[in-house]
Amino acid sequence: MAENECGCSCACGSSDCSEGCVSNSAPTKVYACAGASNVGVISFELTKALHLANKYEMGCSTCIGAGDCGCGGTVTADGKKDLLIDGCKVACLKKLFENKGITNFNHLIVTQLGVRKEGTFAFPPELIPDLLEKISNKGL
């Protein structure tokens, strides 16, 4: 990738990196649940944090559902797979991918990382770094 005016090397072509780039060079994607609860929001924040750390490129689950893009199901030569992060055991994101015939991915559920599902969007900000460490300890 060519270096942009702001000095980062990504595909976005932006001349202003102060906003945070939405492109990176990670070989696999991470997708978030869109649940209307704390664990849905946490799923999104984890996905965003993994993207910003250049561990995965954030993918669009809605695009997968709509069938409008040729993404999802990436596996690299060294065996790294796309990651799906669902909020709860209902696993809507996993079901969405499977219904589209995409089955080769890693899957995490936020509630299985020790977070209780609640009918709120609030969560303590220190939770995200703690969960990122748990994800890293799983080798993902």
Residue frames relative to the residue before (quaternion, step in Angstrom):
aa qw qx qy qz dx dy dz
M 1.0000 0.0000 0.0000 0.0000 0.00 0.00 0.00
A 0.4619 -0.6793 0.4983 0.2773 3.52 -1.05 0.74
E 0.5039 -0.6336 0.4859 0.3294 3.53 -1.18 0.58
N 0.3735 -0.7287 0.5352 0.2078 3.55 -0.95 0.92
E 0.7240 -0.4371 0.3152 0.4305 3.56 -1.34 0.21
C 0.7001 0.4691 -0.2792 0.4603 3.59 1.02 -0.69
G 0.6078 -0.6040 0.3386 0.3886 3.59 1.24 -0.05
C 0.5967 0.5360 -0.3959 0.4472 3.60 1.16 -0.07
S 0.2971 -0.7426 0.5620 0.2108 3.58 -1.16 0.41
C 0.3196 0.7241 -0.5440 0.2785 3.52 -0.19 1.29
A 0.6036 -0.6043 0.4003 0.3320 3.54 -1.29 0.14
C 0.5074 0.6973 -0.4169 0.2873 3.60 1.19 -0.13
G 0.3427 -0.7750 0.4749 0.2374 3.58 1.15 -0.50
S 0.3980 0.7384 -0.4642 0.2846 3.58 1.25 0.16
S 0.3154 -0.7236 0.5747 0.2161 3.53 -1.16 0.56
D 0.7285 0.3458 -0.2141 0.5513 3.59 1.30 0.01
C 0.1486 -0.8252 0.5417 0.0592 3.59 -0.27 1.25
S 0.4408 0.7151 -0.4588 0.2896 3.61 1.20 0.00
E 0.6412 0.5291 -0.3214 0.4534 3.59 1.15 -0.51
G 0.4717 -0.6363 0.4666 0.3936 3.59 1.16 -0.45
C 0.3555 -0.7652 0.5049 0.1818 3.51 -0.65 1.14
V 0.3085 -0.7507 0.5527 0.1894 3.58 -1.06 0.67
S 0.6393 0.4628 -0.3366 0.5136 3.56 1.21 0.41
N 0.0696 0.7825 -0.6184 0.0199 3.57 -1.13 0.59
S 0.5466 -0.6496 0.4334 0.3025 3.56 -1.28 0.08
A 0.3162 0.7552 -0.5190 0.2455 3.62 1.17 0.38
P 0.4694 -0.7232 0.4343 0.2609 3.61 -0.92 0.87
T 0.7673 0.2627 -0.1583 0.5631 3.60 1.20 -0.37
K 0.4308 -0.7176 0.4988 0.2251 3.54 -1.26 0.43
V 0.2125 -0.7213 0.6413 0.1526 3.50 -1.38 0.38
Y 0.1443 -0.7949 0.5885 0.0308 3.54 -0.98 0.97
A 0.2887 -0.7810 0.5391 0.1263 3.56 -1.08 0.80
C 0.5253 -0.5715 0.5440 0.3185 3.48 -1.33 0.55
A 0.2600 -0.7643 0.5667 0.1646 3.59 -1.15 0.48
G 0.2435 0.8210 -0.4856 0.1760 3.57 1.16 0.59
A 0.4207 -0.7083 0.5204 0.2248 3.54 -1.15 0.75
S 0.5582 0.5366 -0.4313 0.4632 3.55 0.47 1.28
N 0.7181 -0.4070 0.3122 0.4704 3.56 -1.27 -0.02
V 0.6970 0.4786 -0.2967 0.4440 3.62 0.87 -0.86
G 0.5793 0.5473 -0.3758 0.4729 3.60 1.19 -0.40
V 0.6637 0.4826 -0.2916 0.4915 3.57 0.95 -0.89
I 0.6375 0.5191 -0.3236 0.4684 3.59 0.99 -0.82
S 0.6059 0.5506 -0.3471 0.4575 3.60 1.01 -0.79
F 0.6679 0.4938 -0.2941 0.4729 3.58 0.90 -0.92
E 0.6801 0.4943 -0.2954 0.4538 3.59 0.87 -0.94
L 0.6240 0.5200 -0.3315 0.4798 3.60 1.07 -0.69
T 0.6378 0.5284 -0.3128 0.4649 3.56 0.98 -0.89
K 0.6651 0.4978 -0.2910 0.4744 3.54 0.91 -0.93
A 0.6601 0.5080 -0.3107 0.4578 3.62 0.92 -0.86
L 0.6460 0.5075 -0.3192 0.4725 3.61 0.99 -0.78
H 0.6254 0.5266 -0.3201 0.4785 3.56 1.11 -0.73
L 0.7029 0.4760 -0.2748 0.4515 3.58 0.78 -1.03
A 0.6553 0.4779 -0.3013 0.5014 3.59 1.22 -0.49
N 0.4262 -0.7348 0.4233 0.3148 3.59 1.36 0.04
K 0.3955 0.7069 -0.4894 0.3229 3.59 1.16 0.61
Y 0.7587 0.0296 0.0028 0.6508 3.56 1.21 -0.68
E 0.3656 -0.6548 0.5913 0.2964 3.55 -1.30 0.25
M 0.4562 -0.6955 0.4799 0.2791 3.57 -0.81 0.97
G 0.1821 -0.7862 0.5859 0.0739 3.53 -0.84 1.07
C 0.4618 -0.6804 0.5074 0.2575 3.56 -1.29 0.31
S 0.3186 -0.7700 0.5255 0.1716 3.59 -0.42 1.23
T 0.6090 0.5595 -0.3569 0.4345 3.57 1.05 -0.68
C 0.6213 0.5367 -0.3285 0.4670 3.56 1.05 -0.77
I 0.6248 0.5211 -0.3335 0.4764 3.58 1.00 -0.80
G 0.6740 0.5106 -0.2913 0.4473 3.58 0.86 -0.99
A 0.6961 0.4668 -0.2651 0.4768 3.56 1.00 -0.83
G 0.3630 -0.7507 0.4774 0.2772 3.57 1.22 -0.40
D 0.4780 0.7104 -0.4002 0.3265 3.56 1.23 0.45
C 0.7650 0.2930 -0.2054 0.5354 3.61 1.16 0.10
G 0.4421 -0.6957 0.5064 0.2534 3.51 -1.19 0.53
C 0.4602 0.6753 -0.4588 0.3489 3.58 0.82 0.91
G 0.6078 0.5454 -0.4286 0.3866 3.52 -1.30 0.27
G 0.7935 0.2979 -0.2315 0.4775 3.54 -1.00 0.83
T 0.3367 0.7539 -0.4999 0.2616 3.61 1.16 0.50
V 0.0241 0.7451 -0.6664 0.0125 3.55 -1.09 0.82
T 0.3203 -0.7659 0.5277 0.1799 3.58 -0.69 1.09
A 0.7036 -0.4631 0.3303 0.4258 3.58 -1.29 0.25
D 0.7124 0.4274 -0.2597 0.4923 3.60 1.10 -0.65
G 0.6389 -0.5954 0.2961 0.3869 3.58 1.27 0.32
K 0.4535 0.6686 -0.4753 0.3484 3.63 1.21 0.09
K 0.1733 -0.8065 0.5629 0.0509 3.56 -0.89 1.01
D 0.6231 -0.4750 0.4476 0.4309 3.53 -1.34 0.22
L 0.2669 -0.7583 0.5781 0.1400 3.56 -1.24 0.57
L 0.1496 -0.7554 0.6332 0.0781 3.55 -0.96 0.94
I 0.1060 -0.7862 0.6071 0.0452 3.58 -0.89 0.96
D 0.1117 -0.7826 0.6122 0.0175 3.54 -0.44 1.28
G 0.5154 -0.6535 0.4603 0.3089 3.56 -1.17 0.55
C 0.8278 0.0458 0.0311 0.5583 3.57 0.87 -0.94
K 0.7400 -0.4584 0.2866 0.4002 3.55 -1.35 0.15
V 0.4870 0.6405 -0.4510 0.3862 3.61 1.19 -0.18
A 0.1469 -0.8631 0.4712 0.1070 3.57 1.25 -0.61
C 0.0529 0.8421 -0.5313 0.0758 3.59 0.85 0.98
L 0.6475 0.5243 -0.3254 0.4471 3.58 0.96 -0.83
K 0.6435 0.5128 -0.3137 0.4739 3.57 0.94 -0.87
K 0.6553 0.5092 -0.3046 0.4674 3.60 0.95 -0.89
L 0.6177 0.5467 -0.3392 0.4523 3.58 1.01 -0.80
F 0.6765 0.4823 -0.2920 0.4738 3.59 0.86 -0.96
E 0.6725 0.4976 -0.3031 0.4564 3.58 0.86 -0.92
N 0.6396 0.5219 -0.3236 0.4624 3.60 1.04 -0.74
K 0.6774 0.4471 -0.2770 0.5143 3.59 1.23 -0.46
G 0.5617 -0.6354 0.3687 0.3805 3.58 1.30 0.11
I 0.5369 0.5905 -0.4128 0.4389 3.58 1.26 0.31
T 0.0494 0.8456 -0.5243 0.0874 3.58 -0.42 1.22
N 0.6358 0.5357 -0.3325 0.4452 3.60 1.21 -0.20
F 0.4196 0.6735 -0.4911 0.3593 3.59 0.11 1.32
N 0.4194 -0.6181 0.5769 0.3305 3.53 -1.37 0.10
H 0.1570 -0.8085 0.5659 0.0383 3.56 -1.08 0.72
L 0.0507 -0.7747 0.6302 0.0059 3.55 -1.00 0.95
I 0.1631 -0.7506 0.6303 0.1125 3.54 -1.22 0.58
V 0.4903 -0.7035 0.4338 0.2765 3.57 -0.63 1.17
T 0.6681 0.5009 -0.3244 0.4445 3.61 0.88 -0.82
Q 0.6506 0.4925 -0.3230 0.4795 3.61 1.16 -0.44
L 0.6060 0.5055 -0.3579 0.4991 3.57 1.31 0.07
G 0.6747 -0.5402 0.2746 0.4215 3.58 1.26 0.34
V 0.5559 0.5860 -0.4012 0.4320 3.60 1.23 0.29
R 0.3328 -0.7394 0.5527 0.1924 3.57 -0.91 0.94
K 0.4260 -0.6950 0.5196 0.2560 3.58 -0.91 0.94
E 0.0091 0.7932 -0.6066 0.0536 3.55 -0.92 1.02
G 0.5160 -0.6515 0.4735 0.2919 3.55 -1.21 0.53
T 0.5531 0.5519 -0.4140 0.4671 3.54 0.77 1.07
F 0.4223 -0.6769 0.5253 0.2960 3.58 -1.25 0.21
A 0.5597 0.6413 -0.3677 0.3744 3.59 1.29 -0.21
F 0.1319 0.7454 -0.6496 0.0703 3.52 -1.24 0.63
P 0.5652 -0.6028 0.4207 0.3743 3.60 -1.09 0.53
P 0.5301 -0.6724 0.4111 0.3128 3.63 -0.82 0.95
E 0.6316 0.5447 -0.3446 0.4308 3.62 1.06 -0.57
L 0.4944 0.6744 -0.4183 0.3547 3.58 1.26 -0.19
I 0.6375 0.5584 -0.3408 0.4071 3.60 0.93 -0.84
P 0.6772 0.4590 -0.3211 0.4771 3.67 0.76 -0.83
D 0.6212 0.5403 -0.3400 0.4544 3.60 1.04 -0.72
L 0.6892 0.4677 -0.2777 0.4787 3.58 0.94 -0.89
L 0.6000 0.5489 -0.3602 0.4572 3.60 1.07 -0.66
E 0.6349 0.5200 -0.3244 0.4703 3.58 1.03 -0.76
K 0.6400 0.5153 -0.3215 0.4707 3.60 0.99 -0.82
I 0.6438 0.5131 -0.3143 0.4726 3.58 1.01 -0.84
S 0.6503 0.5119 -0.3075 0.4695 3.57 0.96 -0.86
N 0.6486 0.5214 -0.3102 0.4596 3.60 1.01 -0.80
K 0.6397 0.4998 -0.3188 0.4892 3.59 1.22 -0.44
G 0.5099 -0.6733 0.4031 0.3524 3.57 1.30 -0.09
L 0.5309 0.6331 -0.4050 0.3915 3.57 1.20 0.42
